[in-house]
């Protein structure tokens, strides 16, 4: 299977993902591909997965930490019912505004509350307010890996029992299984230990059931059980 992994992914994309990709998402994916930081975007197969997940759990109140140009955000917004909401948090509105015209054209901008702020203070404020405890159906985290544990300490209070938190990049370019002397890019090597630490901690957290999947760059789903 390992020998054909790239071919298998290509097959999945060409057979099951691209033919069913909503037109706005295709447009945003192609626009993002021209951006200098395009490696930050969510993959098309993961976008399809997130859309299916949001629908399966009948999510209405959601959150996204880390937006970039908004590909995964658009996947969520399209999947939400007309009265669904997504609180989107990112420190860079400029990137978000690249995709905003497409999001508006798709007719889902009214579902999105975008905040250009560091996520931790926003989460702390939500917790301090009290009324947001256990109110989110789904939270997707695709942000600074060195803060994943800090995000989890907060999102676990905000997601409802039975709700889902999804953490992106938990395989971190495959570096989680790379030997110490592997020739990794500096950014991959820098965050590798944070990702490993997070994966170990989340696997031992009794408050959640987990499922780690090799979709995109790895996504770990945490279902709050207590």
Backbone as a ProteinNet text record, in pm:
[ID]
protein_1_A
[PRIMARY]
XXXXXXXXXXXXXXXXXXXXXXXXXXXXXXXXXXXXXXXXXXXXXXXXXXXXXXXXXXXXXXXXXXXXXXXXXXXXXXXXXXXXXXXXXXXXXXXXXXXXXXXXXXXXXXXXXXXXXXXXXXXXXXXXXXXXXXXXXXXXXXXXXXXXXXXXXXXXXXXXXXXXXXXXXXXXXXXXXXXXXXXXXXXXXXXXXXXXXXXXXXXXXXXXXXXXXXXXXXXXXXXXXX
[TERTIARY]
83.4	0	86.9	196.5	282.1	338.4	373.3	432.5	336.5	207.9	108.2	31.8	83.6	7.3	-28.5	67.7	40.5	-63.2	-51.3	-146.4	-285.9	-292.4	-421.6	-488.3	-410.6	-466.1	-515.9	-436.8	-478.3	-608.5	-618.1	-740	-860.1	-842.7	-951.6	-995.9	-898.5	-930.2	-1004	-952.8	-1009.1	-1141.1	-1160.6	-1281.4	-1393.8	-1359.1	-1462.5	-1469.3	-1359.9	-1356.2	-1382.9	-1295.5	-1309.8	-1443	-1493.7	-1621.8	-1739.7	-1727.9	-1837.8	-1808.1	-1695.6	-1657.5	-1749	-1813.7	-1898.6	-1819.2	-1884.3	-1815.7	-1743.1	-1804.9	-1733.2	-1605.5	-1608.4	-1489.9	-1379.8	-1418.4	-1319.3	-1255.5	-1337.7	-1287.5	-1191.3	-1226.3	-1140.4	-1012.8	-1023.5	-904.3	-806.6	-857.2	-770.5	-711.2	-787.8	-734.3	-624.2	-647.5	-551	-421.7	-430.5	-311.8	-212.5	-258.9	-170.2	-107.3	-149.1	-99.2	33.1	118.4	253.1	254.4	147.5	143.1	43.1	28.4	-78.2	-66.6	52.3	66.6	-16	-61.3	-139.4	-285	-328.6	-470.4	-509.6	-635.4	-691.3	-701.9	-669.4	-676.5	-822.1	-843.7	-979.8	-1049.4	-974.9	-1037.3	-1076.7	-996.5	-1031.6	-1151.3	-1157.3	-1273	-1401.5	-1395.9	-1512	-1549.2	-1446.4	-1468.2	-1534.3	-1484.5	-1541.4	-1687.6	-1717.4	-1854.5	-1946.9	-1903.4	-1982.8	-2000.9	-1893.1	-1897.9	-1997.6	-1991.9	-2082.6	-2228.1	-2254.5	-2391.1	-2431.1	-2339.7	-2371.4	-2408	-2339.4	-2366	-2471	-2526.7	-2631.2	-2584.7	-2463.1	-2405.4	-2476.5	-2490.9	-2546.5	-2456.6	-2397.5	-2311	-2167.3	-2083.7	-1948.8	-1843.9	-1718.9	-1606.8	-1490.5	-1414.3	-1291.6	-1178.6	-1070.5	-951.9	-843.2	-808.6	-716.7	-796.3	-797	-886.8	-813	-701.2	-626	-721.1	-733.2	-821.3	-965.1	-988.8	-1125.8	-1179.2	-1091.1	-1140.6	-1219	-1160.7	-1233.1	-1351.8	-1337.5	-1447.6	-1565.6	-1536.5	-1641.8	-1708.4	-1627.7	-1683.4	-1783.2	-1745.9	-1834.2	-1959.1	-1940	-2053.1	-2154.6	-2106.4	-2196.6	-2273.4	-2209.4	-2271.6	-2371.5	-2356.7	-2446.1	-2585.9	-2687.8	-2822.1	-2826.4	-2934.1	-2944.6	-2925.6	-2967.4	-2952.8	-2828.4	-2738.1	-2614.7	-2515	-2421.7	-2322.3	-2183.8	-2082.9	-1944.5	-1866.1	-1807.9	-1718.7	-1580.1	-1528	-1399.9	-1295.5	-1184.2	-1082.2	-948.3	-887.2	-754.8	-687.8	-555.7	-482.5	-459.8	-498.5	-470	-597	-659.5	-781.7	-750.1	-630.4	-592.7	-606.3	-560.9	-574	-720.9	-798.1	-941.2	-1012.3	-973.1	-1040.1	-1010	-905.5	-881.7	-998.2	-1045.1	-1154.2	-1292.7	-1301.2	-1431.3	-1526.1	-1479.3	-1571.8	-1636.6	-1561.4	-1616.1	-1716	-1682.9	-1774	-1904.9	-1895	-2015.9	-2097.3	-2028	-2096.9	-2168.1	-2110.9	-2171.8	-2295.2	-2316.9	-2436.9	-2432.3	-2310.4	-2300.1	-2226.8	-2194.6	-2119.5	-2196	-2328.6	-2409.7	-2397.1	-2345.3	-2327.6	-2196.9	-2108.9	-1972.5	-1954.1	-1900.4	-1859.5	-1707.6	-1639.7	-1493.1	-1432.5	-1336.8	-1265.2	-1116.4	-1059.5	-916.1	-843.3	-819.4	-756	-683.2	-586.2	-530.9	-643	-642.9	-756.3	-765.9	-653	-658.1	-736	-713.8	-793.7	-943	-974.4	-1115.3	-1178.4	-1107.2	-1157	-1172.2	-1074.5	-1081.1	-1202.6	-1232.7	-1348	-1478.4	-1485.1	-1604.7	-1627.9	-1518.4	-1528.6	-1568.7	-1509.1	-1538.4	-1684.4	-1739.5	-1879.8	-1974.8	-1932.4	-2012.8	-2121.3	-2190.5	-2306.1	-2267.3	-2138	-2094.1	-2044.8	-2039.6	-1992.3	-2080.1	-2016.1	-2088.2	-2191.8	-2167.8	-2268.2	-2228.1	-2102.5	-2057.7	-2072.3	-2127.9	-2145.1	-2016.1	-1940.7	-1819.9	-1718.8	-1593.6	-1483.5	-1369.9	-1319.2	-1208.5	-1087	-975.1	-852.5	-744.5	-698.7	-590.6	-506.1	-431.9	-357.8	-218.2	-160.4	-23.7	-13.1	70.4	77.6	132.3	214.3	268.9	162.8	45.2	-63.3	-178.3	-161.4	-271.1	-319.5	-227.1	-268.3	-341.3	-295.5	-364.3	-504.7	-517.4	-650.2	-739.8	-684.2	-765.8	-817.6	-734.6	-777.1	-901	-915.8	-1027.8	-1144.8	-1115.2	-1224.2	-1302.5	-1237.5	-1306.8	-1416.1	-1401.4	-1505	-1618.2	-1586.9	-1684.8	-1767.2	-1710.4	-1784.9	-1882.6	-1996.9	-2097.2	-2056.8	-2111.1	-2093.1	-2158.3	-2082.9	-2129	-2084	-2030.2	-1978.7	-1838.9	-1793.7	-1666.7	-1569.7	-1443.2	-1332.6	-1241.4	-1208.7	-1117.9	-987.3	-876.2	-743.6	-672	-631.2	-566.7	-415.8	-354.1	-207.5	-147.2	-219.4	-165.9	-69.5	-47.2	61.1	180.1	159.8	262.8	363.9	310.7	392.9	464.3	407.6	467.6	583.5	615.9	733.6	715.7	591.6	566.8	632.6	665.4	733.4	873.6	920.6	1053.1	1162.5	1273	1385.8	1449.7	1522.7	1581.9	1671.1	1736.1	1828.9	1764.2	1633	1563.6	1581.3	1599.8	1619.7	1487.5	1442.8	1315	1333.6	1232.3	1233.4	1233	1290.5	1304.7	1170.9	1066.8	937.5	876.5	899.6	849.1	921.8	1052.4	1131.6	1096.3	1073.7	1046	917.8	812.2	682.5	659.9	750.8	732.1	708.1	790.1	777.6	646.8	600.7	472	357.9	365.1	261.4	265.6	385.8	399.6	346.4	378.2	331.2	178.8	122.6	-22.8	-88.2	-36.9	-95.3	-94	15.7	27	-72.8	-84.9	-175.2	-321	-356.7	-496.1	-536.7	-441.1	-469.6	-497.4	-448	-465	-574.5	-644	-746.6	-876.2	-917	-1037.1	-1167.5	-1159.3	-1281.4	-1331.2	-1246.9	-1283.1	-1260.6	-1339.1	-1309.2	-1236.5	-1136.4	-1060.8	-1055.7	-1033.6	-1012.5	-917.1	-798.2	-698.7	-699.2	-716.7	-732.5	-625	-576.8	-476.8	-540.8	-627.4	-690.2	-614.9	-581.8	-500.4	-366.7	-331.8	-207.2	-233.4	-343.1	-380.9	-479	-592.6	-690.3	-731.4	-731.9	-775.2	-908.1	-1007.3	-1139.1	-1150.9	-1199.7	-1221.2	-1369	-1433.9	-1574.9	-1582.2	-1634.1	-1640.4	-1742	-1698	-1787.5	-1812.6	-1735.2	-1758.6	-1701.4
-120.3	0	125.4	124.6	241.4	281.3	182.4	210	285.3	267.1	327.3	441.8	490.3	588.3	712.2	767.9	887.7	857.8	741.2	703.6	682.6	626	605.4	739.4	836	968.3	1033.7	1024.2	1080.4	1016.9	886.1	814.3	864.9	881.3	930	1069.5	1156.8	1294	1297.5	1223.8	1230.2	1155.3	1052.9	971.2	1020.4	1057.1	1083.3	1226.5	1301.1	1435.2	1544.6	1558.4	1668	1666.9	1549.1	1550.2	1597.7	1586.9	1624.9	1753.6	1815.3	1937.8	2053	2119.7	2233.5	2338.9	2402.9	2499.6	2609.5	2666.8	2769.9	2716.3	2591.7	2534.3	2510.3	2466.1	2449.1	2583.2	2685.7	2819.1	2868.6	2848.1	2892.6	2809.2	2679.7	2593.2	2637.5	2667.3	2708.6	2846.3	2935.9	3067.5	3053.6	2972	2953.8	2892.6	2808.7	2743.5	2844.1	2965.1	3068.2	3154.1	3132.9	3213.6	3158.3	3247	3206.4	3110.3	3108.4	3018.7	2905.1	2862.8	2767.4	2634	2600.7	2474	2474.5	2591.3	2601.7	2560.3	2547	2521.3	2377.8	2358.8	2225.6	2154.3	2026.4	1950.5	1927.8	1902.3	1885.9	1764.3	1655.5	1536.5	1562.3	1641.5	1675	1769.7	1861.4	1949.7	1871.4	1770	1683.6	1608.3	1561.1	1488.9	1578.6	1701.8	1795	1825.1	1843.2	1869.8	1755.3	1633.4	1516	1506.9	1534.3	1525.3	1624.3	1748.3	1852.2	1811.2	1751.6	1707.9	1587.4	1493.8	1371.9	1400.7	1499.8	1529.1	1639.4	1683.7	1787.5	1911.8	1953.6	2069.7	2198.6	2289.3	2421.5	2532.4	2509.2	2609.7	2558.7	2620	2568.2	2678.1	2634.3	2726.8	2675.8	2768.2	2731.9	2820.3	2757.3	2829	2810.9	2918	2912.3	2903.6	3009.8	3018.9	3019.6	3091.5	3114.1	3175.3	3118.7	3178.7	3130.2	3032.7	2994.1	2870.5	2781.7	2662.5	2570.7	2536.6	2450.8	2525.2	2655.4	2737.7	2734	2743.8	2738.1	2600.8	2495.7	2360.1	2348.7	2404.6	2401.2	2485.3	2607.1	2698.4	2642	2579.6	2519.5	2401.2	2330.4	2211.9	2246.6	2363.5	2404.1	2436.2	2418.6	2462.1	2614.2	2665.6	2808.6	2892.9	2841.9	2916.5	2874.8	2800.8	2760	2874	2862.8	2967.5	2906.9	2979.5	2940.1	3063.1	3053.6	3157	3127.2	3214.5	3192.4	3287.8	3232.2	3312.8	3296.6	3408.7	3406.7	3541.7	3540.9	3665.5	3745.1	3689.9	3753.9	3766.3	3881.9	3902.9	3914.7	3958.2	3976	3845.2	3735.1	3605.6	3566.9	3588.8	3556.4	3635	3759.9	3843.5	3800.8	3720.5	3664.1	3574.3	3496.5	3404.3	3460.1	3575	3629.4	3655.2	3709.1	3728	3597.3	3489	3358.4	3310.3	3331.2	3293	3370.6	3500.2	3581.7	3534.4	3505.4	3459.4	3326.3	3244.7	3115.4	3131	3251.9	3279.3	3232.5	3218.6	3167.9	3263.2	3383.2	3477.3	3514.1	3510.9	3547.2	3445.7	3327.4	3225	3243.1	3330.9	3341.8	3468.3	3450.8	3562.7	3557.1	3641.5	3637.9	3734.2	3684.8	3768.2	3764.9	3882.4	3893.2	3915.1	3808.6	3813.7	3683	3684.4	3557.1	3476.1	3346.9	3264.5	3247.7	3236.7	3206.9	3311.1	3441.8	3540	3531.7	3501	3486.9	3369.5	3257.4	3139.8	3167.9	3237.1	3270.8	3358	3450.4	3537.9	3459.1	3366.4	3282.8	3201.4	3147.6	3068.5	3156.7	3275.8	3368.3	3412.4	3427.8	3468.6	3366.4	3241.2	3137.4	3077.2	3160	3111.2	3025.4	3020.3	2944.2	2804	2770.9	2638.5	2529.4	2435.7	2321.7	2355.7	2462.4	2505.4	2478.2	2443.5	2423.2	2276.7	2255.9	2120.3	2067.7	2158.3	2118.7	2232.3	2197.4	2294.1	2234.7	2311.4	2266.5	2353.7	2289.5	2361.9	2332.5	2437.8	2426.6	2552.2	2559.7	2681.8	2646.6	2732.1	2714	2587.4	2495.8	2362.4	2367.9	2466.9	2477.7	2519.3	2554.9	2591.3	2490.8	2378.3	2281.8	2237.3	2211.8	2171.2	2284.3	2407.3	2522.5	2538.4	2514.2	2520	2411.1	2292.4	2180.7	2205.5	2266.6	2296.6	2385.4	2464.4	2558.2	2503.2	2443.9	2394.9	2283.1	2205.8	2096.6	2150.8	2275	2337.3	2394.8	2427.6	2495.8	2400.6	2285.1	2188.5	2113.1	2078.7	2007.7	1861.4	1796.9	1652.7	1586.2	1503.9	1445.3	1523.1	1643.9	1725.6	1682.7	1736.7	1696	1813	1786.4	1878.5	1808.1	1874.9	1818.5	1895.4	1823.7	1886.1	1844.4	1943.4	1916.2	1900.1	1838.1	1822.9	1737	1639	1558.6	1449.3	1439.9	1353.9	1438.4	1567.6	1667.9	1624.9	1612.2	1579.5	1444.9	1357.3	1225.9	1226.5	1344.1	1356	1282.3	1248.9	1180.3	1042.3	988.1	857.8	869	991.4	1011.5	987.6	923.5	905.5	1039.9	1048.8	1176.4	1242.2	1162.5	1219.2	1240.4	1233.3	1252.1	1396	1416.7	1551.5	1627	1684.8	1755.1	1904.3	1967.6	2112.6	2173.1	2292.4	2354.8	2368.2	2412.4	2432.9	2300.4	2194.7	2062.4	2013.6	2029.5	1984.9	2064.6	2195.4	2281	2238.8	2210.7	2180.6	2032.1	1947.7	1802.8	1761	1807.4	1765.3	1813.3	1931.8	1980.5	1889.8	1846.6	1757.8	1623	1569.4	1442.2	1452.7	1563.2	1584.4	1592.2	1664.6	1676.7	1541.3	1466.8	1336.3	1243.2	1245.4	1160.2	1203.3	1333.8	1385.9	1357.5	1376.1	1358.9	1212.1	1123.7	979.9	934.8	1012.3	976.6	1057.1	1143.1	1228.8	1149.5	1123.9	1042.4	1115.2	1244.3	1321.5	1305.6	1243	1231.5	1090.5	1055	941.4	997.9	928.4	984.8	890	950.4	875.4	956.9	903.6	972.6	911	995.2	947.7	1004.5	925.2	973.1	1047	1141.7	1225.6	1357.5	1405.3	1525	1501.8	1590.1	1576.9	1514.1	1441	1377.2	1463.9	1406.8	1478.3	1388.4	1444.7	1371	1426.8	1339.6	1377.7	1339.8	1432.4	1409.1	1430.3	1326.1	1336.1	1347.1	1459.7	1481.1	1386.5	1315.4	1221.9	1260.8	1357.1	1403.7	1543.1
0	0	0	77.1	88.1	-47.9	-131.6	-261.6	-353.1	-332.4	-419.9	-353.1	-239.6	-161.5	-242.6	-316	-395.4	-503.5	-565.6	-669.8	-612	-491.6	-426	-396.1	-344.7	-316.2	-444.7	-550.7	-679.2	-726.4	-709.1	-747.1	-667.9	-536.8	-451.6	-495.1	-517.5	-557.1	-690.3	-788	-922.5	-934.6	-850.6	-860.3	-770	-646.5	-546.5	-495.7	-508.8	-449	-551.9	-650.2	-746.5	-821.4	-863.1	-935.2	-850	-717.2	-627.7	-551.1	-578.2	-507.8	-549.7	-454.5	-489.8	-566.8	-661.4	-747.4	-667.8	-563	-486.7	-422.1	-374.7	-311.9	-414.5	-532.8	-639.3	-674.3	-685.5	-718.4	-610.9	-484.6	-375.2	-368.2	-393.1	-392.6	-500.9	-619	-729.6	-704.7	-643.3	-607.3	-503.3	-401.5	-293.6	-345	-446.6	-502.9	-559.5	-591	-645.4	-536	-410.4	-299.5	-248.6	-198.7	-157.9	-40.3	39.5	156	133.7	10.2	-21.9	50.7	102.4	175.6	304.4	346.4	469.8	451.1	327.4	304.9	337.8	366.7	388	254	250.9	126	86.4	-41.6	-92.5	-32.7	-12	47.1	192.3	262.2	400.4	404.3	308.5	300.5	281.3	195.6	173.3	301	371.7	497	601.5	615.6	713.1	681.7	553.6	512.3	551.8	525.3	561.2	712.8	787.5	933.1	991.7	945.7	995.3	973.3	858	828.1	912.9	930.9	1006	1151.3	1210.7	1352	1367.8	1254.8	1255.7	1331.6	1303.7	1372	1330	1425.3	1397.5	1451.3	1568.2	1630.3	1626.5	1544.5	1521.6	1536.1	1538.7	1551.7	1467.6	1411.4	1341.1	1390.9	1435.8	1482.4	1378	1310	1197.2	1069	989.8	874.3	741.3	735	610.7	506.9	387.7	286.6	298.8	386.2	416.3	346.2	297	226.4	320.2	433.8	528.7	588.9	606.6	657.4	560.9	432.9	331.9	330.5	347.4	353.5	468.2	582.8	699.5	676.9	627.7	608.5	509.3	403.8	305.6	364.3	456.9	516.8	626.6	686	794.5	742.6	827	787.1	774.5	719.2	692	817.8	932.6	1057.6	1135.9	1073.3	1138.8	1147.7	1241.3	1263.3	1281.2	1235.3	1259.7	1304.6	1422.3	1473.8	1418.9	1334.4	1267.5	1324.6	1371.5	1439.3	1368.9	1333	1270.5	1294.8	1298.4	1322.7	1194.5	1079.1	950.9	867.8	873	793.9	645.4	612.2	471.9	394	453.9	386.9	371.5	476.3	472.9	363.7	345.1	246.3	103.2	83.7	-49.1	-89.9	5.8	-24.2	0.2	67.1	106.7	-10.6	-124.5	-236.8	-282.6	-278.6	-317.8	-213.7	-86.3	22	11.3	-19.3	-35.8	-155.1	-265.1	-385.8	-361.9	-270.9	-238.2	-149.9	-97.8	-19.4	124.2	179.8	317.3	411.6	364.7	448.7	575.4	570	687.3	800.4	770.9	874.2	951.3	901.5	954.1	1036.8	1156.1	1241.9	1250.9	1172.4	1166.6	1267.5	1345	1441.1	1408.5	1383.2	1356.2	1489.2	1559.3	1690.8	1717	1809.8	1857.5	1921.3	1900.2	1943.1	2094.3	2162.3	2305.7	2385.8	2365	2439.1	2406.1	2280.2	2242.3	2315.9	2320.3	2391.6	2540.3	2596.4	2739.3	2769.4	2679.4	2699.4	2690.9	2596	2583.4	2710.5	2764.7	2887.7	3004.9	3011.2	3121.1	3118.7	2999.2	2987.4	3048.6	3049.8	3113.3	3026	2951	2874.5	2754.3	2722.9	2605.7	2640.4	2767.3	2809	2747.7	2680.2	2625.6	2520.6	2443.1	2344.8	2200.1	2176	2037.9	1997.5	1879.8	1827.3	1765.3	1703.4	1630.7	1634.5	1661.4	1660.9	1578.8	1482.3	1397.9	1425.3	1458.1	1493.3	1389.8	1322.6	1224.5	1237.7	1347.1	1378.8	1430	1511.8	1561	1645.9	1599.6	1661.3	1803.7	1834.1	1969.4	2070.9	2024	2115.3	2114.6	2047.5	2039.4	2177.7	2268	2403.1	2474.8	2453.1	2512.2	2454.3	2324.5	2263.5	2321.5	2337.8	2385.6	2527.7	2610.8	2748.1	2749.2	2645.1	2638.1	2555.6	2441.3	2356.6	2423.9	2509.4	2578	2669.7	2713.9	2796.6	2712.4	2587.7	2502.8	2417.1	2382.4	2301.8	2391.7	2338.1	2418.5	2436.5	2537.1	2552.2	2431	2362	2236.8	2115.2	2137	2028	1986.9	1874.2	1814.1	1805.5	1841.5	1813.8	1714.2	1604.9	1506	1504.3	1518.2	1515.1	1387.2	1309.2	1180.5	1195.9	1097.3	1087.4	1197.5	1246.5	1356.6	1310.4	1179.9	1128.7	1083.9	1076.5	1052.6	946	825.1	708.6	723.9	805.3	827.8	924.8	979.1	1066.5	1198.5	1233.7	1360.8	1365.7	1248.9	1245.2	1186.3	1164.9	1106.1	1209.6	1171.4	1263.5	1296.5	1407.2	1450.5	1345.8	1262.5	1164.2	1027.5	1020.7	893.1	844.4	713.7	658.2	646	756.1	758.6	734.2	676.6	665.6	805.5	818.4	950.5	1022.6	951.1	1016.3	1060.6	983.4	1020.9	1145.4	1145.9	1260.7	1386.4	1371.1	1486.3	1558.3	1481.2	1542.8	1568.4	1521.1	1534.4	1679	1771.5	1911.2	1973	1930.3	1980.8	1935.4	1809.4	1756.6	1827.7	1848.2	1919.2	2062.1	2128.5	2265.4	2269.3	2173.1	2167.6	2143	2045.9	2013.9	2134.7	2208.6	2327.5	2434.4	2454.4	2557.6	2524	2398.2	2359	2366.4	2339.7	2346.6	2489.6	2586.2	2727.9	2797	2723.7	2783.6	2802.6	2926.5	2950.7	2919.7	2892	2865.4	2722.3	2638.1	2496.7	2444	2342.8	2256.4	2135.6	2084.4	1973.4	1854.4	1738.8	1615.6	1529.5	1505.6	1423.5	1284.2	1184.6	1047.5	955.6	859.2	763.6	646.6	677.1	576.1	572.2	452.8	444.2	512.3	604.6	680.6	817.1	826.3	952.5	1027.9	1064.8	1145.8	1261.6	1380.4	1499	1546.4	1551.6	1600.7	1746.8	1826.8	1969.5	1999.5	2044.9	2083.7	2234.9	2281.4	2426.5	2489	2592.7	2660.9	2805.8	2857.5	2994.5	3011.1
[MASK]
++++++++++++++++++++++++++++++++++++++++++++++++++++++++++++++++++++++++++++++++++++++++++++++++++++++++++++++++++++++++++++++++++++++++++++++++++++++++++++++++++++++++++++++++++++++++++++++++++++++++++++++++++++++++++++++++++

